[in-house]
Amino acid sequence: MSNPFKKILQDEKLPEYLKERVIDNVNFIKLTLDVTGLYAVELPKALHSMIEGAAEEKEIIEDKLNKDKSDD
């Protein structure tokens, strides 16, 4: 089996518009991965911390209310 990469001419250069398209596609893929990461990882983390924080605040408020009732 012959190596197809040996058939590529070393002197040939890609046109500038093709290089720009490749770079644009790579940047689009990176952006897509960043957005996906934000929604798939960071959003659930943020929601979890908000819910956890709300539960802690609820406990603090209940403790204060119970303390006030016991003082009366």
Order of alpha helices (4+ residues) and beta strands (2+ residues): alpha-alpha
